[in-house]
Amino acid sequence: MTAIYDNIGAGYDYHRRADPGIVDGLSGMLGTPELGRYLDLACGSGNYTIALAGLGYSLTGLDISPRMLSAARAKSRAVGWALGGAGLLPFAEATFHGVVCTLAIHHFADLSAAFGECRRVLCPSAPIALFTGEAGQMRHYWLNAYFPDAMARSIADMPSRGEIESLLDAAGFIDLMFTSYKVTEDLQDRFLYSGKHEPEFYLAADARAAISTFAKHGDEAEIREGVTRLRDDIATGRFEDVRRSYISELGDYLFVRARRS
C-alpha cells in the first residue's frame, strides 16, 4: 500500500486540509487535551494532527508513507512523526491517552489487527476516535451513477458500520458511539464525497488524483467516460435528477467513538 499512499501524496495537500467541523468532532470524542499523549494513526501529511496539536493535544503522527511523513515534517516540528503500519504499532503498551484516525481504516490490510494494536497502546479507559465512511453510506453516493466500477471496488474496501462495531468489540473496546455526518457546502477537506454539492469538482483531474477511490480504483476509460457524462448532465440540468435519486438519511460519513476496556 505504500506506493498508493506515495502516489496520492504527490499532490495531496493542494486539495486536502483539516476541516474545522471535523476537527471539532474529533476533539470532542478525545476529550480534554491535558490528559497526556495521543496518537494520530495513518496521519497522512499531518493536516488533522497539526490542527489537533493546535488545540493543545500532545501528538505523535504515524503513517506508512515516507512521502506523506516528509510533507508532515515540513509543516510542523511541534509534532512527533513516526513511520509504521497500523498492524504492528512501534510503541509500548499503554503509551497513549487517545487514538485518532481520520479517513484511513479502509486502507488497513487487517482492520482487526489494527484495532487490536490500538487497544494495546492505549491506556485503560482511553478513547479511540474515528472519522470514516462506511459501505452502506457509500452506496448512496451519487458518484455511483458515473463511476460505478471504481465505486464498487472502493465500497468493497470499506467496512460496514456493523463490521466496525463487531471488530471494535472483538478488540476489547466498549461504549461504542456512532454519529452520522453529512457533507456541508463549506467543507474544506476535499475527500471522496466532499463534492456532493459541487459536482464540477470531479471534472478536475488534479482533484481526483488526491482521492484514493480514483487513484487506486479508477480505470482510465471509466473515469474518462464518467467525467464526460457528468459534465453533460451538469450542462443539461439532468444532474439534479441523478442527485435526488441518491438522497439518503444514513448520512455521508461517521464519527465513531469507543474506549478501551
Protein Blocks (a to p, Z undefined) as FASTA:
>chain_A
ZZmmmmmmmmmmmmgccdfklmmmmmmmnopfklmccddehklnolmmmmmmmnopacdd
ddfblklmmmmmmmockbccddddfklccbdehkbgbdcdehklmmpmblmlmmmmmmmm
pcehiacddddddfklmmmpcklmmmmmlmmmmmmmpccfklmmmmmmmnopahiacddd
dddfklcbdcfklmmmmmklmmpmklmmmpmklmmmmcfklmmmmmmmmmmmmmnommmm
mmmmmgcfkbjbdcdddddZZ
